[in-house]
């Protein structure tokens, strides 16, 4: 089952990853100062992930395709991994669209 996993970083900030049904990480959030901020970020993914216009398709410095999911205000919510091809990146975006609305939250930052 797809899930959002909330964690606390070593510097005390919070972040989440969205994992697909197979456990693969498909989106990593920005860092948040509070757990409430991370929860708001998850809500923003749920709101924005179905909209293709919210995905910015990019190429890394290493020449690998990846994507960034942005909110309506153009703030970055999270980004995908680097992919081996543009087609693989599109599959990653499709996975976020599919999982974004149905994923449960697993709070590991307790």
ZAPATOR-738112 format. One line per 8 residues: their letters; for each residue x, y, z negated of N, C-alpha, C, O, CB. Coordinates in pm, 1 decimal. Glycine has a CB too. Layout:
BEGIN
A) X/Y/Z/X/Y/Z/X/Y/Z/X/Y/Z/X/Y/Z | ...
This chain:
BEGIN
XXXXXXXX) 83.5/-118.5/0.0/0.0/0.0/0.0/88.1/125.1/0.0/188.3/130.4/-71.3/-95.1/-0.3/-121.7 | 51.9/223.3/77.9/125.1/349.5/85.5/116.0/422.4/-47.9/14.4/416.0/-117.0/70.3/438.4/199.8 | 225.0/492.3/-82.9/220.3/566.7/-209.0/316.3/683.9/-209.0/418.9/684.5/-140.9/251.8/475.0/-325.5 | 278.6/782.7/-288.1/364.4/895.6/-319.6/436.5/857.9/-448.9/371.9/822.8/-547.7/282.1/1031.6/-333.9 | 568.3/864.8/-449.1/646.3/833.2/-567.5/709.3/962.9/-617.9/790.9/1024.4/-549.2/755.2/724.5/-536.8 | 670.4/1003.6/-739.1/724.7/1125.4/-800.2/842.6/1086.5/-888.6/834.3/993.1/-968.4/615.2/1201.8/-883.1 | 952.9/1160.3/-872.7/1072.1/1136.2/-954.0/1128.5/1268.1/-1004.5/1097.2/1375.6/-953.2/1178.8/1059.5/-873.3 | 1212.5/1256.5/-1106.4/1282.1/1372.4/-1161.5/1429.1/1360.1/-1124.6/1490.4/1255.4/-1144.9/1263.2/1382.8/-1316.9
XXXXXXXX) 1485.0/1467.1/-1070.5/1625.5/1465.7/-1029.4/1716.1/1488.1/-1151.0/1669.0/1521.3/-1259.8/1652.0/1574.1/-921.3 | 1844.1/1469.5/-1130.7/1939.4/1484.4/-1240.4/1945.9/1626.9/-1294.0/1987.1/1648.7/-1407.9/2076.5/1441.4/-1195.3 | 1905.4/1724.1/-1212.4/1906.6/1863.7/-1259.5/1772.5/1906.6/-1318.7/1750.9/2024.9/-1345.2/1943.5/1957.0/-1144.9 | 1681.9/1809.4/-1339.5/1554.8/1838.4/-1405.2/1442.2/1881.8/-1314.9/1331.8/1907.6/-1362.8/1575.4/1941.5/-1504.5 | 1466.9/1890.6/-1184.0/1360.4/1926.2/-1090.6/1284.3/1799.8/-1048.7/1328.3/1687.6/-1073.5/1418.6/1999.3/-966.0 | 1171.7/1821.0/-986.1/1085.3/1711.0/-943.4/1075.1/1706.7/-791.8/1084.6/1809.4/-724.6/945.8/1724.5/-1005.4 | 1055.7/1587.6/-739.5/1034.7/1568.4/-596.7/953.2/1441.4/-577.4/935.4/1362.5/-670.2/1170.3/1560.7/-519.6 | 904.1/1423.2/-455.5/832.1/1299.5/-425.5/873.8/1247.5/-289.8/921.6/1321.2/-203.6/679.9/1321.6/-429.9
XXXXXXXX) 854.2/1118.6/-274.3/869.5/1056.0/-144.0/735.7/992.5/-109.1/662.3/946.7/-196.7/985.9/950.2/-143.2 | 705.9/990.6/18.4/589.0/918.3/68.1/642.4/790.2/129.1/728.2/792.7/217.4/505.0/1003.5/173.1 | 591.0/679.2/81.2/635.1/548.2/129.7/520.8/479.3/202.3/405.9/482.2/158.1/685.9/460.0/12.9 | 554.8/417.3/314.8/456.2/345.6/396.3/418.4/214.6/327.2/475.4/178.7/224.1/511.7/318.0/539.5 | 322.5/144.8/385.1/276.7/16.3/330.3/391.5/-81.3/308.0/388.8/-160.4/213.7/174.1/-46.6/423.2 | 492.4/-75.9/394.7/605.4/-169.2/384.8/713.3/-120.5/287.6/817.8/-184.1/274.5/666.9/-190.7/522.5 | 688.6/-8.2/219.6/783.1/45.8/123.1/886.6/139.8/181.5/966.0/198.5/107.9/852.0/-64.7/55.8 | 886.4/154.6/313.6/983.7/241.6/379.5/953.0/388.1/349.9/837.4/430.2/354.1/984.3/216.8/531.5
XXXXXXXX) 1057.8/465.5/319.9/1043.1/608.3/294.1/1015.9/679.0/426.3/1094.6/667.2/520.2/1170.2/666.6/224.5 | 904.4/752.7/434.4/869.4/820.7/558.6/867.5/973.1/544.8/861.8/1044.5/644.9/734.8/772.7/606.3 | 872.4/1023.0/420.7/875.4/1167.9/398.7/938.2/1193.1/262.2/907.1/1124.3/165.1/731.1/1231.0/407.5 | 1027.3/1292.9/255.4/1087.0/1334.8/128.7/1053.6/1481.9/109.1/1072.7/1563.5/199.3/1242.8/1310.7/126.8 | 1003.6/1515.0/-9.2/960.7/1652.3/-36.3/1078.2/1744.5/-65.6/1192.4/1701.3/-81.0/864.0/1654.6/-152.9 | 1046.4/1869.7/-72.6/1137.6/1970.3/-123.9/1143.5/1950.7/-276.1/1067.2/1871.6/-331.3/1091.1/2117.2/-84.6 | 1232.6/2021.6/-342.6/1244.2/2015.0/-488.1/1146.6/2114.5/-551.8/1123.3/2223.4/-499.4/1390.4/2044.4/-533.4 | 1090.5/2074.2/-666.1/995.1/2157.8/-739.6/1044.4/2174.0/-883.1/1102.1/2081.2/-939.9/851.3/2095.8/-736.8
XXXXXXXX) 1022.1/2290.7/-941.2/1066.2/2316.6/-1078.5/981.8/2242.7/-1180.9/1028.5/2213.7/-1291.1/1062.3/2465.2/-1107.3 | 856.2/2211.8/-1144.7/766.9/2144.0/-1238.4/700.1/2023.9/-1171.2/692.6/2015.0/-1048.7/660.1/2241.8/-1291.8 | 652.0/1932.0/-1254.8/578.1/1818.3/-1201.2/448.1/1865.9/-1136.3/403.7/1809.4/-1036.4/548.6/1715.3/-1312.6 | 387.5/1970.0/-1193.7/265.2/2026.0/-1134.9/293.0/2076.2/-993.2/208.7/2062.1/-904.6/209.8/2141.1/-1223.0 | 409.9/2134.3/-972.0/447.2/2178.4/-838.2/457.5/2062.0/-741.3/413.0/2071.8/-626.9/578.6/2253.3/-842.5 | 516.3/1951.0/-786.9/526.2/1831.3/-702.7/387.2/1776.3/-670.9/361.1/1733.6/-558.4/611.6/1722.9/-772.3 | 298.9/1777.6/-769.6/161.3/1731.2/-745.3/90.5/1821.8/-644.8/14.8/1773.4/-560.8/81.5/1726.4/-877.7 | 114.3/1952.0/-652.6/59.0/2044.8/-553.3/116.2/2013.9/-415.1/45.5/2022.7/-314.7/89.3/2192.0/-592.7
XXXXXXXX) 244.9/1977.6/-410.5/307.5/1939.7/-284.0/241.5/1818.2/-222.3/220.9/1813.0/-101.0/454.6/1912.8/-304.5 | 208.3/1720.1/-305.6/138.3/1600.6/-257.0/2.9/1640.6/-198.2/-36.5/1591.9/-92.2/119.5/1496.7/-371.9 | -67.2/1728.9/-267.5/-196.0/1776.1/-216.8/-177.9/1846.9/-82.8/-262.0/1835.0/6.3/-262.9/1870.7/-318.7 | -68.8/1919.9/-69.2/-41.0/1989.3/56.7/-13.5/1889.8/169.3/-55.8/1912.7/282.7/78.6/2084.6/40.2 | 56.1/1780.2/140.7/76.0/1676.1/241.8/-59.1/1619.0/283.1/-85.1/1598.9/401.7/169.0/1563.5/188.4 | -144.9/1592.8/185.0/-276.8/1536.7/216.0/-356.1/1631.5/306.4/-427.0/1587.0/396.7/-355.6/1508.8/86.0 | -343.9/1759.9/282.1/-415.8/1860.5/360.3/-357.5/1877.2/500.2/-431.7/1887.2/597.9/-413.7/1993.7/287.9 | -225.5/1880.2/509.7/-159.2/1917.3/634.5/-114.5/1801.4/722.6/-95.9/1820.0/842.9/-42.5/1999.4/603.3
XXXXXXXX) -96.7/1682.2/665.7/-41.0/1571.8/744.5/-125.6/1529.2/864.8/-68.3/1483.4/963.7/-21.5/1454.1/655.9 | -258.0/1541.6/861.9/-333.9/1501.1/980.8/-316.7/1594.0/1101.7/-347.7/1554.3/1214.1/-479.2/1493.4/946.0 | -267.8/1716.6/1080.6/-260.9/1819.3/1184.8/-125.2/1814.8/1256.4/-23.0/1850.4/1197.8/-284.8/1959.7/1123.9 | -124.3/1771.8/1380.5/1.5/1759.0/1455.7/78.1/1890.7/1464.9/201.0/1890.8/1472.3/-26.8/1707.4/1595.7 | 5.8/2002.8/1464.4/70.6/2133.0/1474.4/156.1/2165.7/1352.4/237.6/2257.8/1357.5/-33.3/2240.2/1493.5 | 139.0/2092.1/1243.3/216.1/2116.3/1120.6/353.4/2049.0/1123.1/434.6/2070.2/1033.1/137.9/2067.0/999.9 | 379.5/1968.1/1226.0/506.9/1897.8/1236.7/601.1/1973.3/1328.9/567.5/2003.2/1443.5/485.9/1754.4/1287.4 | 717.4/2003.0/1278.1/820.6/2066.3/1360.2/921.3/1956.9/1395.1/984.0/1898.1/1307.0/889.9/2188.5/1285.0
XXXXXXXX) 935.4/1931.2/1522.6/1027.0/1827.4/1570.3/1164.6/1889.0/1592.6/1178.5/1988.0/1664.5/974.1/1761.5/1701.5 | 1266.1/1829.6/1530.4/1400.3/1887.7/1532.3/1504.3/1782.4/1567.5/1476.2/1662.7/1572.9/1433.4/1951.2/1396.7 | 1625.6/1831.8/1591.3/1742.2/1746.4/1614.5/1847.5/1786.9/1510.9/1878.2/1905.2/1496.8/1797.5/1760.6/1763.6 | 1902.5/1689.7/1439.0/2002.5/1717.1/1335.9/2136.3/1756.0/1399.1/2155.1/1744.1/1520.2/2020.5/1594.5/1244.4 | 2227.3/1801.8/1316.2/2362.1/1835.9/1363.4/2431.5/1713.5/1421.2/2519.2/1725.0/1506.8/2446.3/1895.2/1249.0 | 2391.3/1596.3/1373.6/2449.0/1470.4/1423.4/2381.7/1423.2/1552.2/2416.0/1317.8/1605.6/2437.5/1361.6/1316.9 | 2285.1/1502.1/1602.1/2217.1/1466.8/1726.7/2102.1/1369.9/1711.7/2056.5/1311.5/1810.0/2314.1/1409.6/1820.3 | 2054.1/1351.9/1587.6/1944.8/1257.2/1561.8/1811.8/1331.7/1546.6/1805.9/1436.4/1482.1/1974.2/1173.4/1434.6
XXXXXXXX) 1705.1/1277.0/1606.4/1573.3/1338.2/1590.4/1520.7/1321.5/1447.3/1542.3/1218.1/1384.1/1474.3/1277.1/1690.3 | 1452.8/1422.8/1398.1/1381.7/1416.2/1270.5/1267.6/1516.6/1276.0/1253.9/1590.2/1373.7/1477.5/1445.1/1149.0 | 1186.0/1519.8/1171.4/1074.5/1615.0/1168.7/1065.4/1681.3/1032.5/1115.6/1630.6/932.2/941.4/1544.9/1202.8 | 999.4/1796.9/1032.6/969.2/1870.0/910.3/818.8/1893.3/910.3/761.7/1934.8/1011.1/1049.9/2006.2/901.0 | 754.6/1866.3/796.4/611.5/1894.4/780.2/598.6/2027.5/707.7/657.3/2047.4/601.3/537.8/1779.1/701.3 | 521.6/2117.9/765.8/504.4/2250.7/708.5/357.8/2275.7/673.9/267.1/2221.7/737.2/555.5/2358.1/805.5 | 337.0/2358.8/572.1/202.5/2400.4/532.5/153.6/2510.3/627.1/228.0/2556.4/713.6/200.9/2450.2/384.5 | 29.7/2551.0/610.1/-28.2/2655.7/694.2/50.4/2785.8/683.9/54.6/2863.1/779.6/-173.8/2679.9/655.7
XXXXXXXX) 113.1/2811.1/568.5/191.9/2933.4/550.6/334.1/2918.9/604.3/417.5/3007.3/584.7/196.5/2971.1/403.2 | 362.0/2806.5/672.5/489.6/2775.4/737.1/599.7/2734.7/637.8/715.4/2718.9/676.8/535.7/2895.0/817.2 | 563.8/2717.8/509.5/660.0/2669.1/410.3/681.7/2519.4/430.9/587.2/2445.9/459.6/610.5/2698.3/265.1 | 805.4/2474.8/416.5/836.7/2333.0/431.2/781.4/2256.1/312.0/802.9/2293.2/196.7/989.4/2311.1/444.3 | 709.5/2147.4/342.3/659.0/2057.3/239.3/756.9/1941.6/221.9/790.8/1903.2/109.9/517.0/2004.8/275.5 | 801.2/1887.3/333.6/893.2/1774.7/329.8/947.3/1744.8/467.3/908.1/1806.7/566.2/825.4/1652.0/272.8 | 1038.6/1648.5/472.5/1098.5/1612.1/600.4/1113.1/1461.4/610.9/1113.8/1388.9/511.4/1234.8/1680.0/618.0 | 1124.6/1417.5/734.8/1144.1/1276.4/762.1/1292.0/1242.7/767.2/1377.5/1331.2/763.4/1076.3/1237.3/892.6
XXXXXXXX) 1320.2/1116.3/775.8/1457.1/1067.8/790.0/1505.9/1100.4/930.9/1427.9/1142.6/1016.3/1466.0/914.3/761.5 | 1635.2/1080.5/954.4/1687.0/1089.9/1090.4/1653.6/959.3/1162.1/1666.3/850.9/1105.1/1841.8/1117.6/1091.4 | 1611.0/971.2/1287.1/1567.8/855.1/1364.9/1663.8/828.2/1479.5/1742.0/915.0/1518.2/1426.0/876.1/1418.8 | 1657.1/707.6/1533.0/1745.4/666.8/1641.8/1699.8/720.7/1777.2/1778.7/726.4/1871.5/1753.9/515.8/1647.3 | 1573.0/760.2/1787.0/1520.5/811.5/1914.1/1401.6/902.7/1887.5/1346.9/905.1/1777.2/1479.4/695.0/2008.4 | 1362.4/977.6/1990.0/1244.1/1062.5/1976.7/1119.0/977.9/1958.9/1027.6/1016.8/1886.3/1229.2/1154.0/2099.0 | 1114.2/862.2/2024.8/998.7/772.3/2009.3/987.7/722.6/1865.3/877.8/713.7/1810.6/1010.1/652.2/2106.2 | 1101.7/690.2/1804.0/1101.1/646.1/1663.9/1054.8/759.5/1572.9/983.3/736.0/1475.5/1241.8/597.2/1621.1
XXXXXXXX) 1096.1/884.0/1605.1/1049.5/999.4/1527.5/898.5/1012.2/1537.3/831.9/1037.9/1436.9/1117.1/1128.9/1576.3 | 843.5/994.6/1657.0/697.9/1003.3/1674.0/626.8/894.0/1593.6/518.3/916.8/1540.0/660.5/992.1/1823.3 | 687.7/775.8/1585.5/631.2/668.7/1502.5/633.4/708.7/1355.5/540.6/677.2/1280.9/709.1/536.7/1523.0 | 739.7/778.5/1313.5/747.8/827.5/1176.3/639.1/929.3/1146.7/577.2/925.5/1040.3/884.2/888.6/1150.2 | 616.0/1019.0/1239.3/508.7/1118.1/1222.8/373.6/1047.8/1214.9/290.7/1081.7/1130.4/509.5/1220.4/1339.7 | 351.3/950.9/1301.9/225.3/874.8/1299.2/207.8/804.4/1165.4/96.4/796.4/1113.8/221.4/771.8/1413.8 | 316.6/753.4/1109.1/309.0/685.3/979.1/270.1/782.9/868.5/191.3/748.6/780.3/443.7/618.5/945.4 | 325.4/905.5/872.7/288.2/1006.7/772.3/141.5/1044.9/788.4/69.6/1058.8/689.4/378.2/1132.9/784.8
XXXXXXXX) 97.0/1061.9/912.5/-43.8/1094.0/936.3/-135.4/985.3/880.3/-238.6/1015.5/820.4/-69.7/1112.3/1086.6 | -97.6/859.1/899.9/-179.7/746.6/854.5/-178.2/733.5/702.9/-281.9/706.4/642.3/-131.3/616.9/918.0 | -63.8/752.0/641.7/-50.1/728.5/498.0/-85.0/850.9/413.8/-125.7/837.4/298.4/90.5/684.7/466.8 | -69.4/969.0/470.4/-83.5/1092.6/393.8/-213.5/1107.2/318.7/-214.6/1158.4/206.8/-68.8/1206.7/483.1 | -322.6/1063.6/377.5/-453.9/1080.4/314.8/-491.8/966.8/220.9/-576.3/985.0/133.3/-558.7/1093.4/420.6 | -431.5/851.3/237.4/-477.1/733.6/160.9/-379.7/685.9/53.1/-413.9/599.7/-27.8/-503.0/620.5/255.1 | -259.2/741.4/52.0/-157.7/695.0/-42.2/-196.2/728.4/-186.7/-252.5/834.0/-215.5/-21.8/757.3/-8.2 | -164.2/635.8/-275.3/-184.0/658.7/-418.8/-58.6/724.3/-474.3/45.7/724.5/-409.0/-215.6/525.1/-494.7
XXXXXX) -68.4/780.1/-595.0/45.6/844.9/-658.1/104.3/754.9/-765.4/32.9/704.4/-852.1/5.1/980.0/-717.8 | 235.3/735.6/-758.4/310.1/657.3/-855.5/406.0/753.6/-927.3/510.0/790.9/-873.0/388.0/537.9/-786.1 | 369.9/792.6/-1048.3/448.6/890.0/-1123.8/560.4/817.8/-1198.9/536.9/755.4/-1302.4/358.3/969.6/-1222.7 | 681.4/826.9/-1145.8/797.6/765.7/-1210.1/882.5/868.9/-1282.1/996.3/841.0/-1319.7/882.0/692.1/-1107.7 | 827.8/987.4/-1301.2/900.7/1097.0/-1366.0/853.1/1117.7/-1509.0/867.4/1227.2/-1563.3/884.1/1226.8/-1286.4 | 798.1/1016.4/-1569.7/742.2/1028.2/-1704.6/849.9/1037.4/-1809.3/819.6/1047.8/-1928.2/652.3/911.3/-1734.9
